[in-house]
Structure formats: C-alpha cells, structure tokens
Amino acid sequence: MLQKTARVVSDVAVAKTGYGLMMMTWKPAPVPDEEAFDAIKAGIGNLLYIDKIYFYYRCYSGEFYGINPLTANLELVARFFEKYLAYADKVFLSVKGSTARAMPGAVGIDCSPENLRRSADRIMEKLRGTKKLDLFQSPRVDPKYSIEKTMKVLWGLVSEGKFDYIGLSECGAETVRRASSAGLVTAVEIEDMKHNFAIVNALKAIADKKGITAAQLCIAWVATLGPQLIPLPGSSNKKRTLENLAGGDIELPDMELAEIHKVLATHTVLGGRYRDEDSNAELLLWG
C-alpha cells in the first residue's frame, strides 16, 4: 500500500507518484484495453485511507495522445471508467489540451480563447460523462498570447464548471510567477531528459546495489526534493506500474543521497525543453 502522499491543493491529496497514460495509445498499435485496464487498476488498488482522508491516484491523459484518432487516450480513459465506474471518484484526472494539433491539419499550440474553450469541451465530450476533468493543462506556453490572458480565460472556464484546477507545462520560472499572479496554478509539469545516458548509467549502478530499479531510484530521489513535487512515470504494464508506485515509498539514507548528488555534480546535464522564453522557437509537441 502507498504511504507517501502529496497535496495538490489544500483539499486534494494524491499519491506521491503519478501515472502517465500517454504511451498506452500514442503508437501505431495501442495497448489492448484489458492490458491497459489492468495497469490502471493496479495503481488505484494501491491507494488507502489514512485518518479518514482518501488519497487520490493522479492520472495524466492528453487530448492529442493518439495517432488514429488523436483522442484515442481520452477514449481509452472513458472506456475504463465505463467498465469500472466505482474507480472514477478515486482518480484525480489531469488532461493536456489546447493544441492546434487537435484540429484537422494543424500542429503546434493554440491558446486562443476560442481554442481553449473548444479543447475543454472536446475533452469533456470524449470522456462521455464517465469522469470529471479535474485539471486542465496546456502542454506548452503559446507565445501569441500572454500567460496572464491565458490564465484569465482558463479561470473563466473554471467558473463555468468545465474543470476545477489549472496546470502549466514546459515553462520557465518567470512564466510560472506571472501566471500565479493572475490566478492559482495548481501544477507545473517539467521534464529534462536528453543526451544524459552517462547519468542514467551511473544512477543504475546505485540502484543495482540497493536492489531496486533505476526508475525506482529516480522516483524515490524526486520524492525527497519536496512535498510539492510529484514524479510522473508512465507505463502500460501492470508489473511496471506497481514497481514505479513503490518507488515513491522507498527511503534513501544520507549515504545514498550523497552518491546521487555526486553523480549529478560530476556529470553535465545536456538538453532542455523550456521554450517559452524564445517566442521564435518551434513548439514541438510530445508528452
């Protein structure tokens, strides 16, 4: 059973490790429903009550996490909750939307007021009433619109009851500060993993000594950085899902933390995915 938790907002607590659903459908041959459902159920089944407080399982989907159709991931989520209706109240569902790619022939990001509304409505349509959209998240910052204007539009959609919380993704600290001045930002998703295999190999050696997977070591380390940070591994496999969730409960003593810090201090991290500071940068869309 999961013991470590994080608080998304004052009234919502979630399991310390989240769950990304993208790779269940973002490939030519999507994972069969029953295999995907087993993986999702495995995570939800590891939740628990502590002092009469329920801790939600945070799942991440996307309006564009599919190939044919683009909305395949949302449709998978809808089928899951149609079959397992009782699980809907145990999941905090975050969905990335507002991409132009959801429109025929379009690519990139579109945070126009019209597209933000269209995106929220499309997500709700594809969920078919099986699960409430808890958090709406734009996958990138749209340089054509100020983040303050985007937040104003999103808060208007919150007031209409389309979703309850707002998240950001792939943005720098200054953008987060500006967005927060315009309204509550519940979650910020960041990623930085490119050309870093030397670090991966060094961390795997530490994990092997401890008898855990490299993924579990990384999840456990991120969990030590602060209660506001939620690791987000993805998996379409039940066994791997349970391994990843267990990573959030692994304890790292000072000696092992020192080893990890030494690895990070002696290897240069390369690559970046923070494009909002450069309005001319190409807005590539993946997770």
Residue frames as qw, qx, qy, qz and C-alpha x, y, z in Angstrom:
[[0.000, 0.886, 0.464, 0.000, 0.00, 0.00, 0.00],
 [0.362, 0.565, -0.038, 0.741, 1.17, 3.50, -0.77],
 [0.471, -0.613, -0.434, 0.463, 2.09, 5.55, 2.27],
 [0.265, -0.307, 0.064, 0.912, 3.69, 8.73, 0.88],
 [0.255, 0.771, 0.576, 0.097, 1.37, 11.39, -0.45],
 [0.241, 0.000, 0.085, 0.967, 1.45, 14.92, -1.82],
 [0.168, 0.690, 0.546, -0.445, -1.15, 17.68, -1.57],
 [0.364, 0.450, 0.481, 0.659, -2.18, 19.20, -4.90],
 [0.163, -0.567, -0.011, -0.807, -4.27, 21.87, -3.19],
 [0.244, -0.324, 0.617, -0.675, -5.47, 22.19, 0.39],
 [0.746, 0.011, 0.365, -0.557, -8.47, 19.94, -0.16],
 [0.914, 0.347, -0.151, -0.146, -6.93, 17.37, -2.54],
 [0.400, -0.604, 0.683, 0.088, -4.22, 14.87, -1.57],
 [0.844, 0.418, -0.259, -0.214, -2.78, 12.46, -4.14],
 [0.942, -0.166, 0.114, 0.269, -0.40, 9.52, -4.14],
 [0.328, -0.745, 0.312, 0.491, 3.21, 10.69, -4.22],
 [0.255, -0.191, 0.737, 0.597, 3.78, 9.06, -7.62],
 [0.575, 0.460, 0.066, -0.673, 1.54, 9.99, -10.55],
 [0.614, 0.107, 0.760, 0.185, 0.78, 7.90, -13.61],
 [0.241, 0.508, -0.345, -0.752, 1.20, 8.94, -17.25],
 [0.732, 0.295, 0.586, -0.185, -1.12, 7.19, -19.73],
 [0.328, 0.714, -0.307, -0.538, 0.37, 8.58, -22.96],
 [0.105, 0.424, -0.844, -0.310, 2.20, 5.50, -24.24],
 [0.501, 0.208, 0.806, -0.238, -0.88, 3.33, -23.97],
 [0.554, 0.680, 0.466, -0.115, -2.21, 4.96, -27.15],
 [0.191, 0.892, -0.239, -0.332, 0.48, 7.18, -28.72],
 [0.235, -0.378, 0.828, 0.342, 1.81, 4.48, -31.03],
 [0.424, 0.149, -0.615, -0.648, 0.60, 2.66, -34.16],
 [0.604, -0.237, -0.747, -0.145, -0.62, -0.36, -32.17],
 [0.378, -0.580, 0.275, -0.667, -2.23, 0.85, -28.92],
 [0.041, -0.155, 0.919, -0.359, -2.14, -1.33, -25.83],
 [0.380, -0.368, -0.776, -0.344, -5.19, -3.64, -25.72],
 [0.431, -0.629, -0.044, -0.645, -7.89, -2.42, -23.37],
 [0.866, -0.451, -0.206, -0.060, -7.66, -5.24, -20.84],
 [0.740, 0.038, -0.233, 0.629, -3.88, -4.90, -20.53],
 [0.093, 0.470, -0.085, 0.874, -4.20, -1.13, -20.11],
 [0.602, -0.593, -0.158, -0.511, -7.07, -1.52, -17.65],
 [0.874, -0.298, -0.304, 0.235, -5.07, -3.98, -15.52],
 [0.522, 0.185, -0.215, 0.804, -2.21, -1.48, -15.31],
 [0.188, -0.525, -0.004, -0.830, -4.51, 1.38, -14.29],
 [0.770, -0.505, -0.247, -0.300, -6.36, -0.77, -11.75],
 [0.793, -0.077, -0.389, 0.462, -3.08, -1.90, -10.22],
 [0.242, 0.286, -0.236, 0.897, -2.25, 1.66, -9.31],
 [0.468, -0.479, -0.086, -0.738, -5.68, 2.57, -8.00],
 [0.855, -0.323, -0.396, -0.092, -5.75, -0.61, -5.93],
 [0.650, -0.008, -0.419, 0.633, -2.68, 0.54, -4.01],
 [0.115, -0.545, 0.082, -0.826, -4.37, 3.62, -2.58],
 [0.445, -0.345, -0.759, 0.327, -5.56, 3.81, 1.00],
 [0.305, -0.849, -0.190, -0.386, -7.28, 5.85, 3.64],
 [0.501, 0.016, -0.512, 0.697, -5.22, 7.47, 6.41],
 [0.035, -0.301, -0.477, 0.825, -7.06, 9.10, 9.31],
 [0.368, 0.647, 0.623, -0.242, -10.27, 9.01, 7.24],
 [0.212, 0.754, -0.233, -0.577, -8.61, 11.02, 4.44],
 [0.860, 0.322, 0.380, 0.112, -8.64, 9.49, 0.96],
 [0.209, -0.609, 0.464, 0.608, -5.62, 9.88, -1.26],
 [0.732, 0.599, 0.103, -0.307, -6.35, 10.05, -4.98],
 [0.702, -0.037, 0.514, 0.492, -4.43, 8.41, -7.80],
 [0.198, 0.770, -0.100, -0.598, -3.33, 11.14, -10.21],
 [0.680, 0.249, 0.601, 0.338, -3.59, 10.06, -13.86],
 [0.026, 0.616, -0.244, -0.749, -2.37, 12.13, -16.81],
 [0.605, 0.455, 0.623, 0.199, -4.02, 11.99, -20.22],
 [0.100, -0.395, 0.261, 0.875, -3.98, 14.23, -23.27],
 [0.592, 0.589, 0.214, -0.507, -6.39, 15.46, -25.92],
 [0.566, 0.687, -0.388, -0.239, -3.79, 14.56, -28.55],
 [0.363, -0.476, 0.800, -0.042, -2.28, 11.35, -27.08],
 [0.767, 0.235, 0.593, -0.064, -3.25, 9.21, -30.05],
 [0.193, -0.234, 0.638, 0.707, -2.49, 8.60, -33.70],
 [0.377, -0.091, -0.566, -0.728, -5.78, 7.45, -35.21],
 [0.077, 0.896, 0.214, 0.382, -7.76, 9.05, -33.73],
 [0.233, 0.533, -0.389, 0.714, -5.85, 11.80, -31.93],
 [0.502, -0.476, 0.265, -0.672, -8.22, 11.49, -28.98],
 [0.754, 0.003, -0.652, -0.076, -7.54, 7.75, -28.52],
 [0.301, 0.096, -0.718, 0.620, -6.19, 8.23, -24.99],
 [0.373, -0.065, 0.296, -0.877, -9.26, 10.07, -23.77],
 [0.776, 0.006, -0.337, -0.532, -11.45, 7.42, -25.35],
 [0.598, 0.072, -0.763, 0.237, -9.44, 4.73, -23.54],
 [0.001, -0.075, 0.590, -0.804, -9.99, 6.58, -20.26],
 [0.595, -0.032, 0.006, -0.803, -13.72, 6.79, -20.98],
 [0.783, 0.022, -0.571, -0.246, -13.93, 3.06, -21.70],
 [0.380, 0.102, -0.770, 0.502, -12.07, 2.32, -18.47],
 [0.187, 0.004, 0.504, -0.843, -14.47, 4.32, -16.33],
 [0.696, 0.000, -0.271, -0.665, -17.48, 2.95, -18.20],
 [0.751, 0.004, -0.660, -0.010, -16.34, -0.52, -17.15],
 [0.545, -0.237, -0.587, 0.550, -15.07, 0.45, -13.68],
 [0.125, -0.782, -0.252, -0.556, -17.39, 3.27, -12.69],
 [0.663, -0.716, -0.195, 0.097, -16.57, 2.96, -8.98],
 [0.708, -0.136, 0.014, 0.693, -12.96, 3.99, -9.67],
 [0.249, 0.726, 0.230, 0.598, -13.90, 7.42, -11.04],
 [0.374, -0.893, -0.028, -0.246, -14.01, 9.01, -7.59],
 [0.810, -0.470, 0.142, 0.320, -10.59, 7.58, -6.74],
 [0.653, 0.200, 0.278, 0.676, -8.74, 9.29, -9.59],
 [0.009, -0.821, -0.016, 0.571, -7.57, 12.89, -9.98],
 [0.701, 0.415, 0.459, 0.356, -7.54, 13.29, -13.77],
 [0.085, -0.717, 0.207, 0.660, -5.21, 15.80, -15.44],
 [0.691, 0.486, 0.482, 0.233, -5.54, 16.28, -19.20],
 [0.245, -0.392, 0.293, 0.837, -3.37, 18.27, -21.59],
 [0.443, 0.692, 0.565, 0.070, -5.29, 20.22, -24.19],
 [0.088, 0.912, 0.005, -0.400, -5.28, 23.47, -26.20],
 [0.421, -0.285, 0.622, 0.595, -3.17, 22.11, -29.03],
 [0.471, 0.505, -0.238, -0.683, -3.78, 23.14, -32.60],
 [0.083, 0.233, -0.937, -0.247, -2.98, 19.53, -33.49],
 [0.319, 0.307, 0.831, -0.336, -6.47, 18.54, -32.39],
 [0.498, 0.658, 0.100, -0.556, -7.76, 20.49, -35.38],
 [0.863, 0.359, 0.320, 0.154, -7.58, 18.88, -38.87],
 [0.662, 0.588, 0.029, 0.464, -4.20, 19.52, -40.50],
 [0.105, -0.906, 0.196, -0.361, -2.89, 21.72, -37.68],
 [0.777, -0.059, -0.436, 0.451, 0.18, 21.34, -35.47],
 [0.235, 0.332, -0.313, 0.858, 1.61, 23.21, -32.50],
 [0.165, -0.415, -0.684, 0.577, -0.08, 25.08, -29.69],
 [0.098, -0.490, -0.369, -0.784, -3.12, 27.34, -29.78],
 [0.229, -0.382, -0.672, 0.591, -4.09, 29.13, -26.57],
 [0.185, -0.269, -0.249, -0.912, -6.58, 31.44, -28.21],
 [0.434, -0.022, 0.520, -0.735, -9.72, 31.89, -26.08],
 [0.786, 0.210, -0.176, -0.554, -11.73, 30.07, -28.74],
 [0.669, 0.272, -0.691, -0.009, -9.41, 27.07, -28.84],
 [0.016, -0.213, 0.787, -0.579, -9.10, 26.80, -25.07],
 [0.629, 0.072, 0.340, -0.696, -12.88, 26.53, -24.87],
 [0.789, 0.307, -0.387, -0.364, -13.05, 24.12, -27.81],
 [0.407, 0.338, -0.820, 0.217, -10.39, 21.95, -26.19],
 [0.256, -0.110, 0.718, -0.637, -12.12, 21.78, -22.81],
 [0.741, 0.192, 0.130, -0.630, -15.41, 20.93, -24.50],
 [0.712, 0.366, -0.564, -0.200, -13.79, 18.26, -26.66],
 [0.157, 0.276, -0.869, 0.378, -12.14, 16.63, -23.65],
 [0.466, 0.032, 0.573, -0.673, -15.45, 16.53, -21.81],
 [0.771, 0.308, -0.174, -0.529, -17.16, 15.14, -24.91],
 [0.603, 0.354, -0.715, -0.026, -14.62, 12.32, -25.28],
 [0.037, -0.185, 0.835, -0.517, -14.84, 11.43, -21.57],
 [0.441, -0.289, -0.699, -0.483, -18.58, 10.90, -22.19],
 [0.559, -0.577, 0.036, -0.595, -19.54, 11.87, -18.66],
 [0.878, -0.133, -0.444, 0.117, -17.64, 8.93, -17.16],
 [0.648, -0.326, -0.252, 0.640, -15.13, 11.05, -15.26],
 [0.029, -0.984, -0.115, 0.134, -14.88, 14.70, -14.29],
 [0.606, 0.523, -0.151, 0.580, -11.97, 16.65, -15.75],
 [0.575, -0.690, -0.255, 0.358, -10.15, 17.69, -12.58],
 [0.297, -0.702, 0.218, 0.610, -7.21, 19.64, -14.02],
 [0.666, 0.717, 0.171, 0.116, -6.74, 21.20, -17.46],
 [0.516, -0.595, 0.325, 0.524, -3.17, 21.75, -18.62],
 [0.569, 0.798, -0.143, -0.139, -1.73, 23.40, -21.70],
 [0.942, -0.040, 0.075, 0.325, 1.28, 21.37, -22.92],
 [0.541, 0.121, 0.048, 0.831, 3.27, 24.47, -23.92],
 [0.020, -0.684, -0.234, 0.691, 3.11, 28.25, -23.50],
 [0.501, 0.657, 0.460, 0.327, 1.69, 29.93, -26.59],
 [0.393, -0.218, 0.011, 0.893, 3.90, 32.95, -27.47],
 [0.000, -0.447, -0.476, -0.757, 0.99, 34.57, -29.31],
 [0.479, -0.721, -0.304, -0.399, -0.89, 35.17, -26.05],
 [0.043, -0.567, 0.576, -0.588, 0.33, 36.44, -22.70],
 [0.355, -0.112, -0.903, 0.216, 0.21, 33.88, -19.92],
 [0.149, 0.183, 0.493, -0.837, -1.91, 36.33, -17.94],
 [0.560, 0.170, -0.219, -0.780, -4.55, 36.35, -20.70],
 [0.545, 0.048, -0.819, -0.175, -4.45, 32.56, -20.93],
 [0.159, -0.126, -0.817, 0.540, -4.98, 32.28, -17.17],
 [0.348, 0.172, 0.221, -0.895, -7.92, 34.69, -17.34],
 [0.635, 0.117, -0.487, -0.588, -9.61, 32.56, -19.99],
 [0.479, 0.003, -0.872, 0.103, -8.93, 29.33, -18.09],
 [0.018, 0.134, 0.674, -0.726, -10.34, 30.77, -14.88],
 [0.523, 0.134, -0.076, -0.838, -13.45, 31.69, -16.82],
 [0.658, 0.061, -0.687, -0.304, -13.80, 28.04, -17.82],
 [0.251, -0.041, -0.837, 0.484, -13.30, 27.01, -14.19],
 [0.277, 0.127, 0.372, -0.877, -16.14, 29.34, -13.19],
 [0.659, 0.135, -0.327, -0.663, -18.34, 27.60, -15.77],
 [0.797, -0.229, 0.478, -0.289, -17.62, 24.24, -14.13],
 [0.795, 0.487, -0.337, -0.131, -15.70, 22.69, -17.02],
 [0.761, 0.069, -0.506, 0.400, -12.80, 21.74, -14.71],
 [0.554, -0.798, -0.222, 0.081, -11.59, 22.65, -11.22],
 [0.539, -0.672, 0.245, 0.444, -7.85, 23.31, -11.48],
 [0.539, 0.829, -0.149, -0.018, -5.27, 24.74, -13.90],
 [0.788, -0.362, 0.303, 0.394, -1.81, 23.39, -14.70],
 [0.311, 0.853, -0.339, -0.245, 1.18, 24.57, -16.76],
 [0.926, -0.029, 0.294, 0.235, 3.79, 22.53, -18.62],
 [0.708, 0.233, 0.217, 0.630, 7.24, 23.12, -20.11],
 [0.079, 0.912, 0.095, 0.391, 7.68, 26.69, -18.93],
 [0.472, 0.289, -0.439, 0.708, 10.28, 28.69, -17.05],
 [0.321, -0.402, -0.625, 0.587, 10.15, 30.11, -13.54],
 [0.044, 0.171, 0.031, -0.984, 9.29, 33.66, -14.62],
 [0.410, -0.179, -0.586, -0.676, 6.29, 32.41, -16.58],
 [0.470, -0.396, -0.778, 0.133, 5.09, 30.47, -13.54],
 [0.199, -0.329, -0.405, 0.830, 5.39, 33.62, -11.41],
 [0.213, 0.056, -0.231, -0.948, 3.43, 35.69, -13.93],
 [0.475, -0.263, -0.730, -0.414, 0.76, 33.03, -14.25],
 [0.416, -0.380, -0.725, 0.395, 0.46, 32.73, -10.47],
 [0.031, -0.200, -0.210, 0.957, -0.09, 36.48, -10.20],
 [0.409, -0.021, -0.380, -0.829, -3.16, 36.03, -12.41],
 [0.846, -0.202, -0.066, -0.489, -4.62, 33.06, -10.55],
 [0.680, -0.428, 0.587, -0.100, -3.85, 29.81, -8.76],
 [0.596, 0.452, -0.635, -0.191, -1.59, 27.43, -10.69],
 [0.876, -0.352, 0.203, -0.261, -2.16, 24.00, -9.15],
 [0.867, -0.142, 0.390, 0.275, 0.52, 22.03, -11.01],
 [0.297, 0.820, -0.403, -0.279, 3.56, 22.65, -13.21],
 [0.952, 0.028, 0.275, 0.129, 5.00, 19.77, -15.21],
 [0.146, 0.842, -0.480, -0.198, 8.63, 19.91, -16.29],
 [0.968, 0.056, 0.205, 0.134, 10.91, 17.43, -17.99],
 [0.151, 0.854, -0.479, -0.133, 14.58, 17.39, -18.92],
 [0.788, -0.191, 0.578, 0.087, 15.92, 14.14, -20.39],
 [0.719, 0.694, -0.037, 0.005, 18.18, 14.34, -23.41],
 [0.572, 0.605, -0.445, 0.330, 21.75, 13.16, -24.02],
 [0.369, -0.664, 0.467, -0.453, 22.08, 12.14, -20.37],
 [0.933, -0.010, -0.343, -0.111, 22.90, 8.45, -20.63],
 [0.441, 0.336, -0.628, 0.546, 26.09, 8.78, -18.58],
 [0.349, -0.302, 0.431, -0.775, 23.95, 9.95, -15.68],
 [0.870, -0.069, -0.125, -0.471, 21.47, 7.14, -16.30],
 [0.805, 0.186, -0.542, 0.155, 24.20, 4.51, -16.19],
 [0.191, 0.327, -0.617, 0.689, 25.73, 5.92, -13.01],
 [0.548, -0.225, 0.291, -0.751, 22.36, 6.02, -11.27],
 [0.896, 0.029, -0.332, -0.294, 21.59, 2.48, -12.43],
 [0.559, 0.252, -0.686, 0.392, 24.74, 1.29, -10.67],
 [0.177, -0.237, 0.542, -0.786, 23.49, 2.84, -7.41],
 [0.765, -0.060, 0.002, -0.642, 20.07, 1.27, -7.93],
 [0.805, 0.161, -0.569, -0.050, 21.58, -2.15, -8.59],
 [0.273, 0.247, -0.725, 0.582, 23.48, -2.01, -5.29],
 [0.381, -0.098, 0.435, -0.810, 20.25, -1.20, -3.48],
 [0.170, 0.179, 0.969, 0.025, 18.33, -3.95, -5.25],
 [0.367, 0.674, 0.439, -0.468, 15.81, -1.63, -6.91],
 [0.595, 0.557, 0.411, 0.408, 15.25, -0.46, -10.47],
 [0.333, 0.039, 0.059, 0.940, 16.82, 2.72, -11.82],
 [0.220, -0.553, -0.412, -0.690, 13.32, 4.11, -12.27],
 [0.614, -0.657, -0.435, 0.040, 12.51, 3.44, -8.62],
 [0.571, -0.271, -0.159, 0.759, 15.71, 5.18, -7.54],
 [0.125, 0.246, 0.220, 0.936, 14.86, 8.27, -9.59],
 [0.416, -0.627, -0.468, -0.464, 11.28, 8.34, -8.33],
 [0.664, -0.560, -0.381, 0.315, 12.47, 7.98, -4.73],
 [0.457, -0.102, -0.045, 0.883, 15.02, 10.79, -5.21],
 [0.082, -0.436, -0.316, -0.838, 12.48, 13.19, -6.73],
 [0.551, -0.643, -0.499, -0.184, 10.19, 12.40, -3.79],
 [0.612, -0.418, -0.307, 0.597, 12.91, 13.69, -1.41],
 [0.314, 0.246, 0.127, 0.908, 13.05, 17.11, -3.09],
 [0.200, 0.005, 0.252, -0.947, 9.87, 18.43, -1.53],
 [0.345, 0.343, 0.808, -0.331, 6.22, 17.64, -0.84],
 [0.440, 0.648, 0.073, -0.617, 5.17, 19.76, -3.81],
 [0.253, 0.488, -0.711, -0.438, 6.95, 17.52, -6.35],
 [0.841, 0.100, 0.438, -0.301, 5.14, 14.52, -7.85],
 [0.194, -0.317, 0.808, 0.456, 7.16, 12.10, -10.04],
 [0.707, 0.421, 0.120, -0.555, 5.30, 11.19, -13.24],
 [0.197, -0.252, 0.887, 0.333, 6.36, 7.84, -14.71],
 [0.720, 0.258, -0.121, -0.633, 4.32, 6.27, -17.47],
 [0.172, -0.197, 0.963, 0.066, 3.66, 2.59, -18.11],
 [0.696, 0.055, -0.307, -0.646, 1.25, 0.33, -19.95],
 [0.633, 0.072, -0.768, 0.073, 2.27, -2.71, -17.93],
 [0.686, -0.653, -0.198, -0.252, 0.80, -3.78, -14.57],
 [0.842, -0.251, -0.183, 0.442, 4.12, -5.03, -13.15],
 [0.436, 0.267, -0.039, 0.858, 5.98, -1.85, -14.11],
 [0.285, -0.695, -0.186, -0.633, 3.16, 0.31, -12.77],
 [0.772, -0.609, -0.178, -0.014, 3.43, -1.32, -9.34],
 [0.742, -0.037, -0.103, 0.661, 7.25, -1.03, -9.42],
 [0.199, 0.485, 0.055, 0.850, 7.00, 2.68, -10.16],
 [0.491, -0.715, -0.185, -0.461, 4.42, 3.32, -7.47],
 [0.840, -0.432, -0.196, 0.263, 6.60, 1.52, -4.93],
 [0.567, 0.305, -0.100, 0.759, 9.42, 3.91, -5.81],
 [0.162, -0.711, -0.037, -0.683, 7.59, 6.73, -4.07],
 [0.750, -0.626, -0.007, -0.213, 7.81, 4.85, -0.76],
 [0.860, 0.085, -0.236, 0.445, 11.49, 3.86, -0.95],
 [0.387, -0.908, 0.062, 0.149, 13.69, 5.56, 1.64],
 [0.686, 0.532, -0.207, 0.451, 17.11, 6.89, 0.63],
 [0.640, -0.647, -0.136, 0.392, 19.54, 7.27, 3.55],
 [0.042, -0.935, 0.180, 0.302, 22.03, 10.13, 3.60],
 [0.469, -0.393, 0.663, 0.432, 24.84, 7.97, 2.19],
 [0.485, 0.386, 0.713, 0.328, 22.83, 7.04, -0.91],
 [0.186, 0.944, 0.259, -0.085, 21.63, 10.61, -1.38],
 [0.257, -0.787, 0.379, 0.414, 25.26, 11.72, -1.27],
 [0.510, -0.043, 0.737, 0.442, 26.10, 9.19, -4.00],
 [0.378, 0.707, 0.573, 0.169, 23.30, 10.51, -6.18],
 [0.009, -0.975, -0.023, 0.221, 24.34, 14.12, -5.62],
 [0.420, -0.537, 0.549, 0.484, 27.91, 13.22, -6.55],
 [0.503, 0.301, 0.712, 0.386, 26.71, 11.71, -9.84],
 [0.226, 0.883, 0.403, 0.078, 24.72, 14.83, -10.65],
 [0.215, -0.911, 0.159, 0.315, 27.60, 17.11, -9.68],
 [0.414, -0.453, 0.638, 0.465, 30.14, 15.30, -11.83],
 [0.376, 0.313, 0.754, 0.438, 28.05, 14.88, -14.99],
 [0.128, 0.223, -0.093, -0.962, 26.87, 17.76, -17.13],
 [0.436, 0.509, 0.708, -0.223, 23.15, 17.63, -17.84],
 [0.057, -0.131, 0.502, 0.853, 22.51, 18.39, -21.51],
 [0.110, -0.419, -0.773, -0.464, 19.32, 19.32, -23.29],
 [0.120, 0.242, 0.452, -0.850, 16.37, 21.43, -22.37],
 [0.039, 0.493, 0.799, 0.343, 12.68, 21.73, -23.11],
 [0.077, -0.708, -0.414, 0.567, 11.92, 25.23, -21.90],
 [0.373, 0.323, 0.502, 0.710, 10.84, 27.15, -25.00],
 [0.023, -0.867, -0.498, 0.011, 8.56, 29.84, -23.64],
 [0.312, -0.724, 0.063, 0.613, 11.38, 32.36, -23.24],
 [0.157, -0.255, 0.591, 0.749, 12.03, 32.22, -27.01],
 [0.570, 0.482, 0.331, -0.577, 8.94, 33.26, -28.95],
 [0.514, 0.581, -0.459, -0.434, 10.59, 32.17, -32.20],
 [0.194, -0.282, 0.939, -0.021, 11.32, 28.63, -31.06],
 [0.536, -0.047, -0.674, -0.506, 9.45, 25.84, -32.79],
 [0.583, -0.269, 0.466, -0.608, 6.79, 24.48, -30.47],
 [0.428, 0.141, -0.875, -0.174, 7.35, 20.75, -30.74],
 [0.703, -0.298, 0.200, -0.614, 4.63, 18.67, -29.14],
 [0.549, 0.009, -0.835, 0.034, 5.11, 15.37, -27.45],
 [0.413, -0.371, -0.781, 0.286, 4.24, 14.46, -23.84]]
